[in-house]
């Protein structure tokens, strides 16, 4: 449709079909962004929001304190369990270190939710790498146990995941630079 006022004699003006204006290659479209001309800078992109160092340090301090509480409760529970092997409450004492470990997971997930899209993507791919690598290594060792290698304790799986997650984070951070 044209923006010009209609002619006095409608038989003389060309008929403009409906819906030809938006898709017409013959109409000049205007942009609200000024063109970049030599010597004149274009519009400035919005400033990237840099994560506050206090937020980063605060989350590191919180996770560090939760890990310290985990280690202290772990040493304490092992000490109490060795001193009282036949106590009826030994199962409760054995799972006490799980509470600060759950806090570490909560704090980690909260921190991960505060990252930007690129960091979320890097961490997701790194975790997929760690999951796949852990699966391959544990399946392989399971087959080797069937061939005669000694049994391994399940507590080695989480450190393996953590190591592979760190390797994956380094790989995918390098990839997206």
ZIMOLIN-V348833 format. One record per backbone hydrogen bond with DSSP energy under -1.0 kcal/mol. NH is the residue of the N-H (numbers start at 1). CO is the residue of the C=O. E is the energy in kcal/mol with one decimal. If there is no record, write none. Layout:
nh->[NH,NH]
co->[CO,CO]
e->[E,E]
//
This chain:
nh->[12,20,40,56,57,58,59,60,61,62,63,64,65,66,67,68,69,70,71,72,73,74,75,76,77,78,79,80,81,82,83,84,87,93,94,95,98,99,101,102,103,104,105,106,107,108,109,110,111,112,113,115,120,121,122,123,124,125,126,127,128,129,130,131,132,133,134,135,136,137,138,139,140,141,142,143,144,145,146,148,149,156,157,160,161,162,163,164,165,166,167,168,169,170,171,172,173,174,175,176]
co->[9,17,37,52,53,54,55,56,57,58,59,60,61,62,63,64,65,66,67,68,69,70,71,72,73,74,75,76,77,78,79,80,84,89,90,91,95,96,97,98,99,100,101,102,103,104,105,106,107,108,109,112,116,117,118,119,120,121,122,123,124,125,126,127,128,129,130,131,132,133,134,135,136,137,138,139,140,141,142,145,144,153,154,156,157,158,159,160,161,162,163,164,165,166,167,168,169,170,171,172]
e->[-1.5,-1.2,-2.5,-1.7,-3.1,-3.1,-2.2,-2.1,-2.7,-2.6,-2.5,-2.4,-2.6,-2.3,-2.4,-2.2,-2.4,-2.1,-2.6,-2.5,-2.6,-2.5,-2.4,-2.4,-2.7,-2.4,-2.3,-2.5,-2.6,-2.2,-1.6,-1.6,-1.1,-1.9,-2.0,-1.1,-1.5,-1.5,-1.3,-2.5,-1.7,-2.1,-1.9,-2.4,-2.8,-2.5,-2.6,-2.4,-2.2,-2.5,-1.9,-1.1,-2.2,-2.3,-2.7,-2.8,-2.4,-2.6,-2.5,-2.4,-2.2,-2.3,-2.5,-2.8,-2.6,-2.8,-2.5,-2.3,-2.5,-2.5,-2.8,-2.4,-2.4,-2.5,-2.2,-2.1,-2.1,-2.2,-1.4,-1.2,-2.1,-1.4,-1.7,-1.5,-2.5,-2.5,-2.5,-2.6,-2.5,-2.2,-2.3,-2.8,-2.7,-2.1,-2.4,-2.9,-2.2,-2.0,-1.9,-1.7]
//
